[in-house]
Amino acid sequence: MGIRNTQMAMEILNALMEIPWVRQRSSIFSHAKILIVFLTSFKNVVAVCAISRFFNVLAIYVEKEYRRRGVGRRILDKAIEEARKQDLNFISLSVYAKNLPALQLYSKLGFRKILNLEQLPYYVMILPLTHRGEIICNFLSTTLSKTPPAFLFFAAKFIEKVLVGRLL
Ligand SMILES: CC(C)(COP(=O)(O)OP(=O)(O)OC[C@H]1O[C@@H](n2cnc3c(N)ncnc32)[C@H](O)[C@@H]1OP(=O)(O)O)[C@@H](O)C(=O)NCCC(=O)NCCS
């Protein structure tokens, strides 16, 4: 449901911030342009997916006891649908190379790796949503593949610190 009531929105945001994983990424969740929350009838958070104001960075979290039941896929589908409605050109994210559940989920929904460096333990991925998004994604892939790895390493660290706050 859409949240029109400010007090309810504040309550949900407070509940989200009680989840350590979400709190560590508060820059994405508290300034999200898209925020999809899956609640129980008692208003406990089951899952949340956010897309940030800067560079449309996506973060998704499903509570442990609800994983592997299709909740992540549903909430991510919903966030993508909303992003299309808002005419976003792309969605971006970074994901640890060891995070196989997330990597599988993103690949299934069409996210593409645009940065894959041996020196970095994570991938940067983009899902293009429009023709312009495709152009941006192809441009970034081509440019990044031609950029010296040492420069990319520092650029990635800079982006991670300044824009994302920390890794997803
Ligand atoms: C990643 C995460 C959101 C997946 O949520 P989920 O509700 O368990 O995912 P779903 O049940 O919808 O599964 C969708 C697909 O993801 C992949 N997947 C999910 N869990 C997996 C696992 N443990 N191992 C391998 N693949 C997995 C599968 O491809 C699955 O499709 P399938 O069920 O047809 O095989 C969840 O594990 C999570 O919250 N992890 C902690 C936070 C996190 O790492 N977020 C991503 C940060 S980049």
The ligand as an SDF file (V2000), in Angstrom:
LIG
                    3D

 48 50  0  0  0  0  0  0  0  0999 V2000
   19.4970  -11.8320   -1.0070 C   0  0  0  0  0  0  0  0  0  0  0  0
   18.1300  -11.9350   -0.3270 C   0  0  0  0  0  0  0  0  0  0  0  0
   17.4500  -10.5760   -0.3860 C   0  0  0  0  0  0  0  0  0  0  0  0
   17.2750  -12.9810   -1.0910 C   0  0  0  0  0  0  0  0  0  0  0  0
   15.9620  -12.9850   -0.5360 O   0  0  0  0  0  0  0  0  0  0  0  0
   15.0250  -14.2770   -0.5610 P   0  0  0  0  0  0  0  0  0  0  0  0
   13.6710  -13.8720   -0.1420 O   0  0  0  0  0  0  0  0  0  0  0  0
   15.6570  -15.3860    0.1880 O   0  0  0  0  0  0  0  0  0  0  0  0
   15.0490  -14.6590   -2.1260 O   0  0  0  0  0  0  0  0  0  0  0  0
   13.9390  -15.4880   -2.9270 P   0  0  0  0  0  0  0  0  0  0  0  0
   13.4080  -16.5870   -2.0550 O   0  0  0  0  0  0  0  0  0  0  0  0
   12.9730  -14.5670   -3.5310 O   0  0  0  0  0  0  0  0  0  0  0  0
   14.8310  -16.1600   -4.0660 O   0  0  0  0  0  0  0  0  0  0  0  0
   14.9480  -15.5760   -5.3570 C   0  0  0  0  0  0  0  0  0  0  0  0
   16.1720  -16.1820   -6.0500 C   0  0  0  0  0  0  0  0  0  0  0  0
   17.3640  -15.7720   -5.3700 O   0  0  0  0  0  0  0  0  0  0  0  0
   18.3310  -16.8460   -5.3760 C   0  0  0  0  0  0  0  0  0  0  0  0
   18.5900  -17.2780   -4.0000 N   0  0  0  0  0  0  0  0  0  0  0  0
   17.9640  -16.8750   -2.8750 C   0  0  0  0  0  0  0  0  0  0  0  0
   18.5300  -17.4500   -1.8030 N   0  0  0  0  0  0  0  0  0  0  0  0
   19.5260  -18.2510   -2.2520 C   0  0  0  0  0  0  0  0  0  0  0  0
   20.4940  -19.0910   -1.6200 C   0  0  0  0  0  0  0  0  0  0  0  0
   20.5420  -19.2380   -0.2850 N   0  0  0  0  0  0  0  0  0  0  0  0
   21.3950  -19.7180   -2.4080 N   0  0  0  0  0  0  0  0  0  0  0  0
   21.3750  -19.5840   -3.7480 C   0  0  0  0  0  0  0  0  0  0  0  0
   20.4780  -18.7880   -4.4120 N   0  0  0  0  0  0  0  0  0  0  0  0
   19.5730  -18.1410   -3.6660 C   0  0  0  0  0  0  0  0  0  0  0  0
   17.7010  -17.9860   -6.1720 C   0  0  0  0  0  0  0  0  0  0  0  0
   18.0980  -17.8180   -7.5070 O   0  0  0  0  0  0  0  0  0  0  0  0
   16.2130  -17.6880   -5.9880 C   0  0  0  0  0  0  0  0  0  0  0  0
   15.4090  -18.2210   -7.0210 O   0  0  0  0  0  0  0  0  0  0  0  0
   14.8350  -19.7330   -6.8640 P   0  0  0  0  0  0  0  0  0  0  0  0
   14.0860  -19.7500   -5.5620 O   0  0  0  0  0  0  0  0  0  0  0  0
   13.9560  -19.8790   -8.0730 O   0  0  0  0  0  0  0  0  0  0  0  0
   16.0150  -20.6570   -6.8320 O   0  0  0  0  0  0  0  0  0  0  0  0
   18.2560  -12.4300    1.1420 C   0  0  0  0  0  0  0  0  0  0  0  0
   19.0860  -13.5940    1.1560 O   0  0  0  0  0  0  0  0  0  0  0  0
   18.8500  -11.3920    2.1010 C   0  0  0  0  0  0  0  0  0  0  0  0
   18.1340  -10.5600    2.6310 O   0  0  0  0  0  0  0  0  0  0  0  0
   20.1640  -11.4500    2.3570 N   0  0  0  0  0  0  0  0  0  0  0  0
   20.7910  -10.5380    3.3250 C   0  0  0  0  0  0  0  0  0  0  0  0
   20.8630   -9.1230    2.7920 C   0  0  0  0  0  0  0  0  0  0  0  0
   21.6070   -9.0660    1.4850 C   0  0  0  0  0  0  0  0  0  0  0  0
   22.6200   -9.7420    1.2770 O   0  0  0  0  0  0  0  0  0  0  0  0
   21.1000   -8.2220    0.5760 N   0  0  0  0  0  0  0  0  0  0  0  0
   21.7080   -8.0060   -0.7200 C   0  0  0  0  0  0  0  0  0  0  0  0
   22.7950   -7.0150   -0.5930 C   0  0  0  0  0  0  0  0  0  0  0  0
   23.5520   -6.6070   -2.1240 S   0  0  0  0  0  0  0  0  0  0  0  0
  1  2  1  0
  2  3  1  0
  2  4  1  0
  2 36  1  0
  4  5  1  0
  5  6  1  0
  6  7  2  0
  6  8  1  0
  6  9  1  0
  9 10  1  0
 10 11  2  0
 10 12  1  0
 10 13  1  0
 13 14  1  0
 14 15  1  0
 15 16  1  0
 15 30  1  0
 16 17  1  0
 17 18  1  0
 17 28  1  0
 18 19  1  0
 18 27  1  0
 19 20  2  0
 20 21  1  0
 21 22  1  0
 21 27  2  0
 22 23  1  0
 22 24  2  0
 24 25  1  0
 25 26  2  0
 26 27  1  0
 28 29  1  0
 28 30  1  0
 30 31  1  0
 31 32  1  0
 32 33  2  0
 32 34  1  0
 32 35  1  0
 36 37  1  0
 36 38  1  0
 38 39  2  0
 38 40  1  0
 40 41  1  0
 41 42  1  0
 42 43  1  0
 43 44  2  0
 43 45  1  0
 45 46  1  0
 46 47  1  0
 47 48  1  0
M  END
$$$$
